[in-house]
Amino acid sequence: MKRPKIKDIRATTVAVPLEAPIRHSNGAHWGRFVRTIVEVETDTGVIGLGEMGGGGESAEAAFSALKNYLIGHDPFELEALWFKICNPTASLYNNRIQLHAAIEFACLDIVGKTLGVPVYDLLGGKLRDEVGFASYLFFRYDDRERGGEVRTADQLLAHARALKALYGFKAHKLKAGVFPPDYELELFRALAAEFPKDSVRYDPNAAHSVEEAIRFGRGIEDLRNDYFEDPTWGLNGMRRVREAVRIPTATNTVVVNFEQLSSNILNPAVDVILLDTTFWGGIRPCIKAAAICDTFQLGIAVHSSGELGIQLATMLHLGAVLPNLVFTADAHYHHLMDDIIAGGPMVYEGGAIGVPDGPGLGVELDRDKLRQYAAYYKEHGGYPYDRDPGRKDWFSLVPNTRWADPTVSIEDDVLS
C-alpha cells in the first residue's frame, strides 16, 4: 500500500439556513450557521473532509497558510500533526486548536478511506451502533417562512412536544441565559413537568452570578436533571456552585484542554466534562480526555458547537467508542434546514442517530449543495455571534446583571 501524502488543502465557507434565529446569553445565531468546509487532498487521490465553525476570508486564509506546514505530510502521522499545527511551546502566539481539529477530521477520513475501514475502527472499535441526543431547545425569533417564535411557556412546550414527536428525544436541554432567571426557572420547571419520564438539563451559558446560580440551582434540585451546565463563569465560580447545589455541574467553557482538566481533578469544580471535537482540537484529544475522566470517575458527554454533517459524523464516531458515555449528546443539527453531505441530512430515530459505517467518516460532500450554500454565504454573509438582532445596541455582561436592553423594561422584553 502506498502511504498517502498531503497534496493540497482547500477551504470553502458556507452558510446553511436554520428554522429560525436562535438566541443565547451572548447574542444569537441570526437564522443561519456559518461553517468552513475543509478538503485535504492526497497524492493518492483520496480526499478527506473536515469542518470548522465560522468562516470567511480570514478562516480560508488560515487554512491556506497551513499548506506550508502540511504539504507532504503523511495523514497517518497524527501525533506529529498535532505538534506541527499546535506546537505547545508556541501556544502563547499560536492558537490553532480549531484549525487542527478540522485537519485531523480530514486526516482520519483519509486513513479510514485508504484502509477501507470506518473511523471508529481506527479509534478502538465501536461499542454502540447509535448515539442518543437531547432535544436542545432555544428561545428563538419568529421566522414566518420557516419556524415560529419560542419565548413563552406555551411556545416552549409546544416546540418541545413537536420535537419529541418528530425525533423521539428522551432528554431535553434548554439553552438559556436570555431572560431573567425567575422567568427561565418557571419555564424550565414547566418543561420538566411536561416530560416527567425524561431527563432535563439547563444551560445559561455562564450568564448567572455565583449567587444567582446557587439560587436557581436549588430551585431545580428536585427535577430529573442530567447536569447543571455552565451556570456561572470560571473554575472557582463553578466550584462554589458545585459545593452549594445538589446537581452535577457540567462545562464546555472552563475545562476545554488538558491543563484545565488537571486543575479540575486536583480541585474539583465540574462533574461532567462536555467533549467537543472542535474545541478540544479533534476526535483523538477527546478520547484521551475521556480516558482521564474515566480514571477519575468524572462524567462525560458529547458537546455540540453548531455542526453540519461532517462534524456530526465526528461526534458520532466519538460517541460510538467511549465506554464511559452515559449521557445523551447535544446537537444543533435538528435546527438546520439542510446539509452539505450527500444523501441529505442524517436521520433521527428514537432520539438517536446511527453511526456511519462507510470508510473514513462515512460521509461525502454533495457538490451541488456545497456550491449552493457557498453562494448563500456570499449573498448573506456572516453575523455577529455576540449580538442579538432583536436588541439594538445590547451586549452581554458576565455575569449578566442586565437581562434586557437597558432602554426596554424586563417585562416588555419577555412579554411583548
ABEGO torsion letter per residue (X at the ends): XBBBBBABBBBBBBBBBBABBBBBAAEBBBGBBBBBBBBBBBAAGBBBBBBBBEEEAAAAAAAAAAAAAABGBBAABAAAAAAAAABAAAAAABBAAAAAAAAAAAAAAAAAAAAGBBAAAAAGEBABABBBBBAGBBBBBBBAAABBBBABAAAAAAAAAAAAAAAGBABBBBBBGABBAAAAAAAAAAAAAABAABBBBBBAGGABBAAAAAAAAAAAAABBBABBBGABBEAAAAAAAAAABBBBBBBAAABABAAAAAAAAABBABABBBBBAAAAGEAAAAAAAAAAAAAAGBBBBBBBAGBBAAAAAAAAAAAAABAABABBBBBAAAABABBABBGEBBBBBGGBBBBBABBEAGBBBBAAAAAAAAAAAAAAEBBBAABBAABBGBBBBOBBABABBAABBAAAAAAX
